[in-house]
C-alpha cells in the first residue's frame, strides 16, 4: 500500500520532464526511481539538467543492511553544485554474497552510464562514491576495471582494502568475518589485489577515527600512488565512522569541501 506522502511525491515526479526533480518537504530533491535488473536505483537531477557530471553512490551497512534512500544532504548539495546524483540498492547478505553485490554495483553503473544522458547527465563524467561496505564495493569494482570510463573514485571509510592483511592484523571483526567467511575468496574480494602496476582513476580516500581506518587507508593510498595514480588522502580523524558519511553536504563540513574540489578536478 502506498502512503499519501509517497503518492504525492510520485505524482509530482510524473509531471516533471526527464531530468527534473521535485523538492520534498525535507528540502531535498525527489528522485526518479528506475529498475536496473537486480535492484533499483534513484536518479536525482535538477530541472533542465544537460550534460552534467554524475556522482554514483553505493550505501554502506556491513554488506547486510542499508538502502538507496539513505543519502542525507548529498543530493541537494551536489545538485546545487552542478552535479547529478545516483544512489543504488544492491542485494544484501545473506541473500547475496559480496561477489554478487560487486556484480550488482557493476550492473547498476553500466545501466547509469548507458541511460544517464536521457536524464541530463554526461556518461563520460561519472564519479563512483561509497561509504563503509559501499566504499569497499566501489573500490573493488573500480580497481578491477569494471566501472568503464569512470572519472574518479571517492572512497569513504573502510578497512576492507586488503583482507588477508586485515586478518593478520586482527581486524577481521564480526561484521567483516561474516561478509568474508571464506579465506579462499579474500584475494579476489580485496581492492588491493588489483593495484598491479596499472594507473587507476583519480582516487579520493577518506578515513575516520574508527579503529584501523587510518592505517589501512594510508597503506592503500601508498599502493595506488606507486602506480602513478593521483590520490587525495583526507584525514577524517575528527569524524566517527557514521558522521564522515552523514555530514557530507552540510554547511561548513571539511570533508565536503575537500571532496567537492576533488570532484570538480576529476570531471573538468
BAFI-498529 format. One record per residue (C-alpha): residue in three letters; x, y, z. Coordinates in Angstrom, 1 decimal. Layout:
BAFI-498529
   resn       c1       c2       c3
    ALA        X        Y        Z
...
//
This chain:
BAFI-498529
   resn       c1       c2       c3
    UNK      0.0      0.0      0.0
    UNK      1.3      3.4     -0.9
    UNK      1.1      6.2      1.7
    UNK     -0.1      9.7      1.0
    UNK      3.4     11.2      1.0
    UNK      4.7      8.7     -1.4
    UNK      1.6      9.1     -3.7
    UNK      2.2     12.9     -3.8
    UNK      5.9     12.5     -4.5
    UNK      5.2     10.0     -7.3
    UNK      2.5     12.3     -8.8
    UNK      4.8     15.3     -8.8
    UNK      7.7     13.3    -10.3
    UNK      5.3     12.1    -13.1
    UNK      4.6     15.7    -14.1
    UNK      8.2     16.6    -14.5
    UNK     10.2     16.4    -17.7
    UNK     13.0     13.9    -18.0
    UNK     15.9     15.1    -15.8
    UNK     13.8     17.1    -13.4
    UNK     13.4     16.5     -9.7
    UNK     10.7     17.9     -7.4
    UNK     11.6     19.0     -3.9
    UNK     10.1     17.2     -0.9
    UNK      9.1     18.5      2.5
    UNK     12.6     17.9      3.8
    UNK     14.0     20.3      1.2
    UNK     15.8     17.5     -0.6
    UNK     15.0     16.7     -4.2
    UNK     12.7     13.8     -5.1
    UNK     14.4     11.2     -7.3
    UNK     13.3      9.2    -10.2
    UNK     13.4      5.5     -9.4
    UNK     14.5      3.1    -12.0
    UNK     15.0     -0.7    -12.2
    UNK     18.4     -1.8    -13.4
    UNK     17.8     -5.5    -13.0
    UNK     18.9     -7.0     -9.7
    UNK     17.6     -4.0     -7.8
    UNK     16.5     -0.4     -8.1
    UNK     18.3      2.9     -8.2
    UNK     17.4      6.6     -7.8
    UNK     18.5      9.4    -10.1
    UNK     18.4     13.0     -8.8
    UNK     18.6     15.7    -11.4
    UNK     17.9     19.5    -11.3
    UNK     15.3     20.8    -13.7
    UNK     16.9     21.5    -17.1
    UNK     19.9     19.3    -16.4
    UNK     22.0     18.9    -19.5
    UNK     25.3     17.0    -19.9
    UNK     26.1     17.3    -16.2
    UNK     28.7     15.2    -14.3
    UNK     27.3     12.5    -12.1
    UNK     28.1     11.1     -8.6
    UNK     27.2      7.4     -8.5
    UNK     26.7      6.4     -4.8
    UNK     26.8      3.0     -3.1
    UNK     25.5      2.9      0.5
    UNK     27.0      1.1      3.5
    UNK     25.6     -1.2      6.1
    UNK     28.1     -4.1      6.7
    UNK     27.0     -5.7      3.4
    UNK     23.9     -6.7      5.2
    UNK     21.8     -3.6      5.7
    UNK     21.0     -0.2      4.2
    UNK     19.1      1.2      1.3
    UNK     19.5      3.7     -1.5
    UNK     17.4      6.4      0.2
    UNK     20.0      6.9      3.0
    UNK     21.8      9.7      1.3
    UNK     21.4     12.6      3.7
    UNK     22.2     16.0      2.2
    UNK     24.2     14.6     -0.7
    UNK     21.6     15.1     -3.5
    UNK     20.7     18.6     -2.7
    UNK     24.3     19.7     -2.1
    UNK     25.6     18.1     -5.3
    UNK     22.7     19.3     -7.5
    UNK     23.3     22.9     -6.2
    UNK     27.0     22.5     -7.2
    UNK     26.3     21.4    -10.8
    UNK     26.2     17.6    -10.4
    UNK     23.6     14.9    -10.8
    UNK     23.4     12.1     -8.2
    UNK     22.5      8.4     -8.5
    UNK     22.1      6.1     -5.5
    UNK     21.7      2.4     -5.8
    UNK     20.3     -0.6     -3.9
    UNK     22.1     -3.9     -4.2
    UNK     21.2     -7.4     -2.9
    UNK     22.1     -7.9      0.7
    UNK     23.7    -10.7      2.7
    UNK     22.7    -13.4      3.3
    UNK     20.6    -13.4      0.1
    UNK     23.7    -12.4     -2.0
    UNK     27.4    -12.8     -1.2
    UNK     29.9    -10.0     -1.6
    UNK     31.0    -11.2     -5.0
    UNK     27.3    -10.9     -6.2
    UNK     27.0     -7.5     -4.6
    UNK     30.0     -6.3     -6.6
    UNK     28.3     -7.6     -9.7
    UNK     25.2     -5.7     -8.8
    UNK     27.3     -2.5     -8.5
    UNK     28.8     -3.1    -11.9
    UNK     25.3     -3.7    -13.5
    UNK     23.9     -0.5    -11.9
    UNK     26.9      1.5    -13.0
    UNK     26.6      0.1    -16.6
    UNK     22.9      1.0    -16.6
    UNK     23.5      4.5    -15.4
    UNK     26.3      5.0    -18.0
    UNK     24.0      3.8    -20.8
    UNK     21.0      5.8    -19.7
    UNK     22.1      8.9    -17.9
    UNK     22.2     11.1    -21.0
    UNK     18.4     11.0    -21.3
    UNK     18.2     12.4    -17.7
    UNK     20.7     15.2    -18.4
    UNK     23.9     13.5    -17.3
    UNK     27.2     13.0    -19.1
    UNK     28.1      9.3    -19.3
    UNK     31.8     10.2    -19.6
    UNK     31.9     12.2    -16.3
    UNK     30.7      9.8    -13.6
    UNK     32.5      9.6    -10.3
    UNK     31.9      6.5     -8.1
    UNK     31.4      7.1     -4.4
    UNK     30.8      4.7     -1.5
    UNK     30.7      4.6      2.3
    UNK     31.7      1.7      4.5
    UNK     30.6     -1.5      2.7
    UNK     29.8      0.7     -0.2
    UNK     33.3      2.1     -0.1
    UNK     34.7     -1.4     -0.3
    UNK     32.4     -2.3     -3.3
    UNK     33.3      0.9     -5.2
    UNK     37.0      0.3     -4.5
    UNK     36.7     -3.3     -5.6
    UNK     34.8     -2.7     -8.8
    UNK     36.8      0.4     -9.6
    UNK     40.2     -1.1     -9.1
    UNK     39.4     -4.2    -11.1
    UNK     38.4     -2.0    -14.0
    UNK     34.7     -2.9    -14.1
    UNK     33.4      0.7    -13.9
    UNK     34.1      1.5    -17.6
    UNK     35.2      5.1    -18.2
    UNK     34.7      6.2    -14.5
    UNK     36.2      9.6    -14.0
    UNK     37.2      9.2    -10.4
    UNK     36.5      7.3     -7.1
    UNK     35.6      8.7     -3.7
    UNK     36.3      6.0     -1.0
    UNK     34.8      6.9      2.3
    UNK     36.0      4.9      5.3
    UNK     36.5      1.2      5.1
    UNK     39.1     -1.3      6.4
    UNK     38.4     -3.8      3.7
    UNK     41.1     -2.9      1.2
    UNK     43.4     -5.9      1.8
    UNK     41.5     -8.7      3.6
    UNK     44.5    -11.0      4.2
    UNK     46.5     -8.2      5.8
    UNK     43.4     -7.2      7.8
    UNK     43.1    -10.7      9.2
    UNK     46.9    -10.8     10.0
    UNK     46.4     -7.5     11.9
    UNK     43.5     -8.8     13.9
    UNK     41.0     -6.6     12.1
    UNK     38.6     -9.3     10.9
    UNK     35.9     -8.2     13.3
    UNK     32.4     -9.8     13.4
    UNK     30.9     -7.8     10.5
    UNK     33.9     -8.5      8.3
    UNK     34.2    -12.1      9.3
    UNK     30.5    -12.7      8.3
    UNK     30.9    -10.9      5.0
    UNK     34.3    -12.6      4.2
    UNK     33.9    -16.0      5.7
    UNK     35.9    -17.9      3.1
    UNK     39.6    -17.1      3.2
    UNK     40.0    -18.5     -0.3
    UNK     38.0    -15.6     -1.6
    UNK     39.9    -12.9      0.2
    UNK     42.3    -12.1     -2.6
    UNK     39.5    -11.8     -5.2
    UNK     37.5     -9.5     -3.0
    UNK     40.4     -7.3     -1.9
    UNK     40.7     -4.0     -3.9
    UNK     44.4     -4.0     -3.2
    UNK     44.7     -7.2     -5.3
    UNK     44.0     -5.2     -8.4
    UNK     46.6     -2.4     -7.8
    UNK     49.0     -4.2    -10.0
    UNK     51.0     -1.5    -11.7
    UNK     48.2     -0.1    -13.8
    UNK     47.3      3.5    -13.4
    UNK     43.9      3.8    -11.9
    UNK     41.3      6.6    -11.9
    UNK     42.0      9.6     -9.6
    UNK     41.0      8.5     -6.1
    UNK     39.9     10.3     -3.0
    UNK     40.4      8.3      0.2
    UNK     38.9      9.4      3.5
    UNK     39.2      7.8      6.8
    UNK     37.5      8.3     10.2
    UNK     38.9      7.8     13.7
    UNK     37.3      4.3     13.9
    UNK     39.8      1.6     14.7
    UNK     42.2      0.8     11.9
    UNK     40.7      3.1      9.3
    UNK     43.7      5.4      9.1
    UNK     46.3      2.6      8.8
    UNK     44.5      0.7      6.1
    UNK     43.6      3.8      4.2
    UNK     47.2      5.1      4.2
    UNK     48.6      1.8      3.1
    UNK     46.1      1.6      0.2
    UNK     46.9      5.2     -0.8
    UNK     50.6      4.4     -1.0
    UNK     50.0      1.3     -3.1
    UNK     47.9      3.4     -5.5
    UNK     50.4      6.2     -5.6
    UNK     53.2      3.8     -6.6
    UNK     51.3      3.1     -9.8
    UNK     51.2      6.8    -10.7
    UNK     47.6      7.1     -9.7
    UNK     46.6     10.5     -8.5
    UNK     45.5     10.1     -4.8
    UNK     44.0     12.6     -2.4
    UNK     44.1     11.3      1.2
    UNK     41.7     13.0      3.7
    UNK     42.4     12.8      7.4
    UNK     38.9     12.4      8.8
    UNK     40.0     11.6     12.3
    UNK     37.7     14.3     13.6
    UNK     34.8     12.1     12.4
    UNK     33.2      8.9     13.6
    UNK     32.5      6.2     11.1
    UNK     28.9      7.4     10.8
    UNK     29.4     11.1     10.8
    UNK     32.0     11.0      8.0
    UNK     29.1      9.9      5.7
    UNK     26.2     11.7      7.5
    UNK     27.8     15.1      7.4
    UNK     28.6     15.2      3.7
    UNK     26.8     18.2      2.2
    UNK     26.3     20.1      5.4
    UNK     27.4     23.7      5.7
    UNK     31.0     24.1      6.8
    UNK     31.8     20.4      6.6
    UNK     35.5     19.9      5.9
    UNK     35.2     16.6      4.1
    UNK     32.5     18.1      1.8
    UNK     34.8     20.9      0.8
    UNK     37.7     18.6      0.0
    UNK     35.6     16.1     -1.8
    UNK     33.9     18.9     -3.9
    UNK     37.4     20.2     -5.0
    UNK     38.3     16.6     -6.0
    UNK     35.0     16.1     -7.9
    UNK     35.5     19.3     -9.9
    UNK     39.0     18.3    -10.8
    UNK     38.0     14.8    -11.8
    UNK     35.3     15.9    -14.2
    UNK     36.9     19.0    -15.6
//
